Amino acid sequence: MTVSAMYPGTFDPITLGHEDLVRRAARLYDKVVVAIAANPGSKEPMFTFSERVDLANEALADIHNVEVTGYKGLTVDFAREHDLAVIIRGLRAVSDFEYEFQLANMNRHLTNEVETVFLTPTEKYTFISSSLVREVASLGGDVSEFVSPKVRDALLERCGRS
């Protein structure tokens, strides 16, 4: 039996914390789809939808069982349409739990065909978030330890520091 999973998110931009979770999930599942949300809700992304997909593709290109794609609409609908039995969500800290718990319960209410699995990042990535990385980059800080070189370059260019 093969089990495929999806790791949905905005990935604005993809960080080493995201990469860590994807690499670990790729060891657990036959296929992992990194699904980049076209409609990020209340978030105003720094990078366009296509830029976020391209950056994630570049960052994860070396993992043979990972596919990066964009999607619109409900996460559970995308999962069902693509036979993805698992939604992977990352928990960095206790503060993430309440929102992720609500999201998992809503998804379970919408369908019983898809399960949510929580992964915690490697300790050195627990404090990294895309929003913090964007803020550090926009204020002139060095984000080399938090993102891949291609993502760092894209951040520098976006912040007018190329």
Accessible surface in RSA format (square Angstrom, percent):
REM  Atomic radii and reference values for relative SASA: ProtOr
REM  Chains: A
REM  Algorithm: Lee & Richards
REM  Probe-radius: 1.40
REM  Slices: 20
REM RES _ NUM      All-atoms   Total-Side   Main-Chain    Non-polar    All polar
REM                ABS   REL    ABS   REL    ABS   REL    ABS   REL    ABS   REL
RES MET A   1   217.20 112.5 132.62  87.8  84.58 201.4 109.16  92.8 108.04 143.1
RES THR A   2   109.11  77.6  88.01  89.2  21.10  50.3  58.29  78.3  50.82  76.8
RES VAL A   3    38.63  25.4  37.01  33.5   1.62   3.9  38.63  33.6   0.00   0.0
RES SER A   4    21.27  18.0  18.43  24.6   2.84   6.5   2.56   5.4  18.71  26.2
RES ALA A   5     0.00   0.0   0.00   0.0   0.00   0.0   0.00   0.0   0.00   0.0
RES MET A   6     0.00   0.0   0.00   0.0   0.00   0.0   0.00   0.0   0.00   0.0
RES TYR A   7    13.35   6.2  13.35   7.6   0.00   0.0   6.41   4.8   6.94   8.6
RES PRO A   8     6.36   4.6   4.30   3.9   2.05   7.5   4.30   3.6   2.05  12.7
RES GLY A   9    19.56  24.1   0.00   N/A  19.56  24.1  19.49  53.5   0.08   0.2
RES THR A  10    16.22  11.5  12.64  12.8   3.58   8.5   5.17   6.9  11.06  16.7
RES PHE A  11     7.15   3.6   1.86   1.2   5.29  13.8   1.86   1.1   5.29  15.1
RES ASP A  12     4.18   2.9   3.60   3.6   0.58   1.4   2.33   5.5   1.85   1.8
RES PRO A  13     0.09   0.1   0.00   0.0   0.09   0.3   0.09   0.1   0.00   0.0
RES ILE A  14     1.58   0.9   0.25   0.2   1.32   3.2   0.25   0.2   1.32   3.6
RES THR A  15     2.19   1.6   2.19   2.2   0.00   0.0   0.00   0.0   2.19   3.3
RES LEU A  16    40.29  22.4  38.95  27.9   1.34   3.4  38.95  27.4   1.34   3.6
RES GLY A  17     7.83   9.7   0.00   N/A   7.83   9.7   7.58  20.8   0.26   0.6
RES HIS A  18    35.89  19.6  34.76  24.2   1.14   2.9   9.50   9.8  26.39  30.7
RES GLU A  19    13.14   7.5  13.14   9.9   0.00   0.0   2.92   5.6  10.22   8.3
RES ASP A  20    18.55  13.0  14.21  14.1   4.34  10.3   5.31  12.5  13.24  13.2
RES LEU A  21     7.81   4.3   7.59   5.4   0.22   0.5   7.77   5.5   0.04   0.1
RES VAL A  22     0.22   0.1   0.00   0.0   0.22   0.5   0.22   0.2   0.00   0.0
RES ARG A  23    82.89  34.8  79.42  40.5   3.47   8.3  44.26  60.5  38.63  23.4
RES ARG A  24    57.68  24.2  56.72  28.9   0.96   2.3  15.51  21.2  42.17  25.6
RES ALA A  25     0.48   0.4   0.48   0.7   0.00   0.0   0.48   0.7   0.00   0.0
RES ALA A  26    14.12  13.0   4.47   6.9   9.64  21.9   4.69   6.6   9.43  25.0
RES ARG A  27   183.90  77.2 145.25  74.0  38.66  92.0  73.31 100.2 110.60  67.0
RES LEU A  28   112.85  62.8  80.21  57.4  32.64  82.0  83.97  59.0  28.88  77.7
RES TYR A  29    31.62  14.8  25.12  14.3   6.50  16.9  16.37  12.3  15.24  18.8
RES ASP A  30    78.44  54.9  58.77  58.5  19.66  46.5  21.22  49.9  57.21  57.1
RES LYS A  31    79.23  38.7  79.23  48.6   0.00   0.0  37.88  34.1  41.35  44.0
RES VAL A  32     0.00   0.0   0.00   0.0   0.00   0.0   0.00   0.0   0.00   0.0
RES VAL A  33     3.51   2.3   3.51   3.2   0.00   0.0   3.51   3.1   0.00   0.0
RES VAL A  34     0.00   0.0   0.00   0.0   0.00   0.0   0.00   0.0   0.00   0.0
RES ALA A  35     0.00   0.0   0.00   0.0   0.00   0.0   0.00   0.0   0.00   0.0
RES ILE A  36     0.00   0.0   0.00   0.0   0.00   0.0   0.00   0.0   0.00   0.0
RES ALA A  37    12.47  11.5  12.47  19.2   0.00   0.0  12.47  17.6   0.00   0.0
RES ALA A  38    22.53  20.7   6.37   9.8  16.17  36.8   6.56   9.2  15.97  42.3
RES ASN A  39    86.20  59.4  70.61  68.2  15.60  37.6  36.32  87.4  49.88  48.2
RES PRO A  40    28.15  20.5  15.79  14.4  12.36  44.9  20.87  17.2   7.27  45.2
RES GLY A  41    68.61  84.6   0.00   N/A  68.61  84.6  44.41 121.9  24.19  54.2
RES SER A  42   124.96 105.6  79.07 105.5  45.89 105.7  58.86 125.3  66.11  92.6
RES LYS A  43   125.32  61.1 111.94  68.7  13.38  31.9  77.67  69.9  47.65  50.8
RES GLU A  44   155.98  89.5 134.70 101.9  21.28  50.7  61.42 118.8  94.55  77.2
RES PRO A  45    38.25  27.9  22.00  20.1  16.25  59.1  23.24  19.2  15.01  93.3
RES MET A  46    50.73  26.3  29.56  19.6  21.18  50.4  39.47  33.6  11.27  14.9
RES PHE A  47     4.29   2.1   3.22   2.0   1.07   2.8   3.99   2.4   0.30   0.8
RES THR A  48    77.35  55.0  69.13  70.1   8.22  19.6  74.74 100.4   2.61   4.0
RES PHE A  49    70.13  35.1  65.49  40.6   4.64  12.1  65.49  39.7   4.64  13.3
RES SER A  50    68.49  57.9  64.86  86.6   3.63   8.4  43.24  92.1  25.25  35.4
RES GLU A  51    52.72  30.3  51.03  38.6   1.69   4.0  27.38  53.0  25.34  20.7
RES ARG A  52     4.02   1.7   2.63   1.3   1.39   3.3   0.70   1.0   3.32   2.0
RES VAL A  53    25.85  17.0  25.85  23.4   0.00   0.0  25.85  22.5   0.00   0.0
RES ASP A  54    79.61  55.8  77.63  77.3   1.98   4.7  18.83  44.3  60.77  60.6
RES LEU A  55    15.34   8.5  15.01  10.7   0.33   0.8  15.01  10.5   0.33   0.9
RES ALA A  56     0.00   0.0   0.00   0.0   0.00   0.0   0.00   0.0   0.00   0.0
RES ASN A  57    64.25  44.3  61.10  59.0   3.15   7.6  19.01  45.8  45.24  43.7
RES GLU A  58    88.20  50.6  64.65  48.9  23.55  56.1  31.50  60.9  56.71  46.3
RES ALA A  59    12.67  11.6   0.02   0.0  12.64  28.8   5.76   8.1   6.90  18.3
RES LEU A  60     4.10   2.3   1.34   1.0   2.76   6.9   1.68   1.2   2.42   6.5
RES ALA A  61    83.16  76.5  46.43  71.7  36.73  83.5  56.98  80.2  26.18  69.3
RES ASP A  62   106.76  74.8  68.28  68.0  38.48  91.0  51.04 120.1  55.72  55.6
RES ILE A  63    21.35  12.2  14.16  10.6   7.19  17.3  17.15  12.4   4.20  11.4
RES HIS A  64   176.75  96.6 138.09  96.0  38.66  98.9 109.36 112.7  67.39  78.4
RES ASN A  65    23.54  16.2  14.10  13.6   9.43  22.7  16.15  38.9   7.39   7.1
RES VAL A  66    22.52  14.8   0.47   0.4  22.05  53.1   1.21   1.1  21.31  57.8
RES GLU A  67    79.02  45.4  73.50  55.6   5.52  13.1  35.55  68.8  43.47  35.5
RES VAL A  68    19.50  12.8   2.81   2.5  16.69  40.2   2.81   2.4  16.69  45.3
RES THR A  69    38.93  27.7  35.71  36.2   3.22   7.7  11.93  16.0  27.00  40.8
RES GLY A  70    22.41  27.6   0.00   N/A  22.41  27.6   4.32  11.9  18.09  40.5
RES TYR A  71    18.31   8.6  10.21   5.8   8.11  21.1  10.43   7.8   7.88   9.7
RES LYS A  72   161.85  79.0 138.27  84.8  23.58  56.1  81.33  73.2  80.52  85.8
RES GLY A  73    45.51  56.1   0.00   N/A  45.51  56.1  34.10  93.6  11.40  25.5
RES LEU A  74    96.84  53.9  91.64  65.6   5.20  13.1  93.55  65.7   3.29   8.9
RES THR A  75    29.09  20.7  25.02  25.4   4.08   9.7   7.59  10.2  21.50  32.5
RES VAL A  76     1.23   0.8   1.09   1.0   0.15   0.4   1.09   0.9   0.15   0.4
RES ASP A  77    45.26  31.7  44.60  44.4   0.66   1.6  14.31  33.7  30.95  30.9
RES PHE A  78    16.95   8.5  14.89   9.2   2.06   5.4  16.11   9.8   0.84   2.4
RES ALA A  79     0.00   0.0   0.00   0.0   0.00   0.0   0.00   0.0   0.00   0.0
RES ARG A  80    87.86  36.9  69.75  35.6  18.10  43.1  21.71  29.7  66.15  40.1
RES GLU A  81   130.83  75.1  94.29  71.3  36.54  87.0  45.98  88.9  84.86  69.3
RES HIS A  82    92.33  50.5  75.71  52.6  16.63  42.5  54.23  55.9  38.10  44.3
RES ASP A  83   125.40  87.8 105.32 104.8  20.08  47.5  37.46  88.2  87.94  87.7
RES LEU A  84     2.95   1.6   0.41   0.3   2.54   6.4   0.72   0.5   2.22   6.0
RES ALA A  85    45.52  41.9  40.55  62.6   4.97  11.3  43.66  61.5   1.86   4.9
RES VAL A  86    12.30   8.1  12.30  11.1   0.00   0.0  12.30  10.7   0.00   0.0
RES ILE A  87     1.09   0.6   1.09   0.8   0.00   0.0   1.09   0.8   0.00   0.0
RES ILE A  88     0.32   0.2   0.32   0.2   0.00   0.0   0.32   0.2   0.00   0.0
RES ARG A  89    41.14  17.3  41.02  20.9   0.12   0.3   5.78   7.9  35.36  21.4
RES GLY A  90    19.08  23.5   0.00   N/A  19.08  23.5   6.00  16.5  13.08  29.3
RES LEU A  91    25.84  14.4  24.35  17.4   1.50   3.8  24.35  17.1   1.50   4.0
RES ARG A  92    97.47  40.9  82.74  42.2  14.73  35.1  21.36  29.2  76.12  46.1
RES ALA A  93    54.53  50.1  40.22  62.1  14.31  32.6  52.92  74.5   1.61   4.3
RES VAL A  94   138.46  91.1 127.36 115.3  11.10  26.7 131.44 114.2   7.02  19.0
RES SER A  95    96.47  81.5  63.91  85.3  32.56  75.0  58.64 124.9  37.83  53.0
RES ASP A  96    25.18  17.6  21.02  20.9   4.16   9.8   8.19  19.3  16.99  16.9
RES PHE A  97    93.59  46.8  93.59  58.0   0.00   0.0  93.59  56.7   0.00   0.0
RES GLU A  98   123.10  70.7 120.83  91.4   2.27   5.4  44.44  85.9  78.66  64.2
RES TYR A  99   130.96  61.1 128.75  73.3   2.21   5.8  95.61  71.8  35.35  43.6
RES GLU A 100    13.99   8.0  13.82  10.5   0.18   0.4   0.39   0.8  13.60  11.1
RES PHE A 101   100.47  50.3 100.47  62.2   0.00   0.0 100.47  60.9   0.00   0.0
RES GLN A 102   107.69  60.2 100.40  73.4   7.29  17.4  35.70  76.0  71.99  54.6
RES LEU A 103    51.02  28.4  47.48  34.0   3.54   8.9  50.51  35.5   0.51   1.4
RES ALA A 104     5.51   5.1   3.09   4.8   2.42   5.5   3.63   5.1   1.88   5.0
RES ASN A 105    53.83  37.1  48.57  46.9   5.26  12.7  24.46  58.9  29.37  28.4
RES MET A 106   107.87  55.9 103.42  68.4   4.45  10.6 100.50  85.4   7.37   9.8
RES ASN A 107    15.12  10.4  15.02  14.5   0.10   0.2   2.22   5.3  12.90  12.5
RES ARG A 108   125.03  52.5 116.37  59.3   8.66  20.6  54.41  74.4  70.62  42.8
RES HIS A 109   152.19  83.2 121.11  84.2  31.07  79.5  76.91  79.3  75.28  87.6
RES LEU A 110    74.14  41.3  50.04  35.8  24.11  60.6  52.68  37.0  21.47  57.8
RES THR A 111     9.63   6.8   1.42   1.4   8.21  19.6   8.25  11.1   1.38   2.1
RES ASN A 112   129.78  89.5 106.20 102.6  23.58  56.8  32.35  77.9  97.43  94.2
RES GLU A 113   116.72  67.0  90.85  68.7  25.87  61.6  39.98  77.3  76.74  62.7
RES VAL A 114     7.62   5.0   1.60   1.5   6.02  14.5   1.64   1.4   5.98  16.2
RES GLU A 115    95.01  54.5  94.01  71.1   1.00   2.4  45.67  88.3  49.34  40.3
RES THR A 116    26.07  18.5   5.54   5.6  20.54  48.9   2.75   3.7  23.32  35.3
RES VAL A 117    47.47  31.2  43.94  39.8   3.53   8.5  47.47  41.2   0.00   0.0
RES PHE A 118    66.67  33.4  44.10  27.3  22.57  58.7  44.10  26.7  22.57  64.6
RES LEU A 119    22.24  12.4  20.35  14.6   1.90   4.8  22.24  15.6   0.00   0.0
RES THR A 120    80.94  57.6  78.05  79.1   2.89   6.9  50.77  68.2  30.17  45.6
RES PRO A 121    11.45   8.3   2.71   2.5   8.74  31.8   2.78   2.3   8.67  53.9
RES THR A 122    58.98  41.9  50.06  50.7   8.93  21.3  48.87  65.6  10.11  15.3
RES GLU A 123   150.54  86.4 139.62 105.6  10.92  26.0  53.05 102.6  97.48  79.6
RES LYS A 124   137.11  66.9 120.69  74.1  16.42  39.1  78.44  70.6  58.67  62.5
RES TYR A 125    33.00  15.4  32.04  18.2   0.96   2.5  10.57   7.9  22.43  27.6
RES THR A 126    49.62  35.3  42.62  43.2   7.00  16.7  24.48  32.9  25.15  38.0
RES PHE A 127   122.34  61.2 108.88  67.4  13.46  35.0 118.23  71.7   4.11  11.8
RES ILE A 128     8.95   5.1   2.18   1.6   6.77  16.3   4.34   3.1   4.61  12.5
RES SER A 129    15.96  13.5  13.71  18.3   2.25   5.2  13.55  28.9   2.41   3.4
RES SER A 130    17.85  15.1  14.38  19.2   3.47   8.0  13.40  28.5   4.45   6.2
RES SER A 131    61.41  51.9  55.11  73.6   6.30  14.5  33.86  72.1  27.55  38.6
RES LEU A 132    91.37  50.9  91.16  65.2   0.21   0.5  91.27  64.1   0.10   0.3
RES VAL A 133     3.16   2.1   2.45   2.2   0.71   1.7   3.09   2.7   0.07   0.2
RES ARG A 134    54.44  22.9  53.97  27.5   0.47   1.1   6.57   9.0  47.87  29.0
RES GLU A 135    95.45  54.8  90.47  68.4   4.98  11.9  29.55  57.2  65.90  53.8
RES VAL A 136    54.10  35.6  50.67  45.9   3.44   8.3  54.10  47.0   0.00   0.0
RES ALA A 137     0.22   0.2   0.17   0.3   0.04   0.1   0.22   0.3   0.00   0.0
RES SER A 138    63.37  53.5  36.77  49.1  26.60  61.3  26.44  56.3  36.92  51.7
RES LEU A 139   140.20  78.1 105.92  75.8  34.28  86.2 111.52  78.3  28.68  77.2
RES GLY A 140    42.43  52.3   0.00   N/A  42.43  52.3  15.74  43.2  26.69  59.8
RES GLY A 141    25.44  31.4   0.00   N/A  25.44  31.4  23.95  65.7   1.49   3.3
RES ASP A 142   105.08  73.6  81.98  81.6  23.10  54.6  42.50 100.0  62.58  62.4
RES VAL A 143     1.66   1.1   0.85   0.8   0.81   2.0   0.85   0.7   0.81   2.2
RES SER A 144    47.93  40.5  32.76  43.7  15.16  34.9  24.02  51.2  23.90  33.5
RES GLU A 145   138.79  79.7 123.65  93.5  15.14  36.0  43.92  84.9  94.87  77.5
RES PHE A 146    40.20  20.1  40.20  24.9   0.00   0.0  40.20  24.4   0.00   0.0
RES VAL A 147     3.14   2.1   0.00   0.0   3.14   7.6   0.00   0.0   3.14   8.5
RES SER A 148    16.19  13.7  14.36  19.2   1.82   4.2  15.47  32.9   0.71   1.0
RES PRO A 149    88.81  64.7  87.30  79.6   1.50   5.5  88.74  73.3   0.07   0.4
RES LYS A 150   126.20  61.6 122.79  75.3   3.41   8.1  68.09  61.3  58.11  61.9
RES VAL A 151     0.25   0.2   0.25   0.2   0.00   0.0   0.25   0.2   0.00   0.0
RES ARG A 152    69.61  29.2  69.61  35.5   0.00   0.0  10.75  14.7  58.86  35.7
RES ASP A 153    71.16  49.8  67.05  66.7   4.11   9.7  28.47  67.0  42.69  42.6
RES ALA A 154    23.54  21.6  15.66  24.2   7.88  17.9  21.49  30.3   2.05   5.4
RES LEU A 155     0.00   0.0   0.00   0.0   0.00   0.0   0.00   0.0   0.00   0.0
RES LEU A 156    39.23  21.8  39.23  28.1   0.00   0.0  39.23  27.6   0.00   0.0
RES GLU A 157   122.38  70.3 111.05  84.0  11.33  27.0  27.22  52.7  95.15  77.7
RES ARG A 158   101.02  42.4  74.75  38.1  26.27  62.5  32.00  43.7  69.02  41.8
RES CYS A 159    34.11  25.8   3.47   3.9  30.64  72.0  11.91  30.2  22.20  23.9
RES GLY A 160    68.35  84.3   0.00   N/A  68.35  84.3  35.52  97.5  32.83  73.5
RES ARG A 161    88.16  37.0  65.17  33.2  22.99  54.7  47.07  64.3  41.09  24.9
RES SER A 162   123.45 104.3  57.12  76.2  66.32 152.8  42.57  90.7  80.88 113.3
END  Absolute sums over single chains surface
CHAIN  1 A     8814.6       7030.0       1784.6       4842.7       3972.0
END  Absolute sums over all chains
TOTAL          8814.6       7030.0       1784.6       4842.7       3972.0
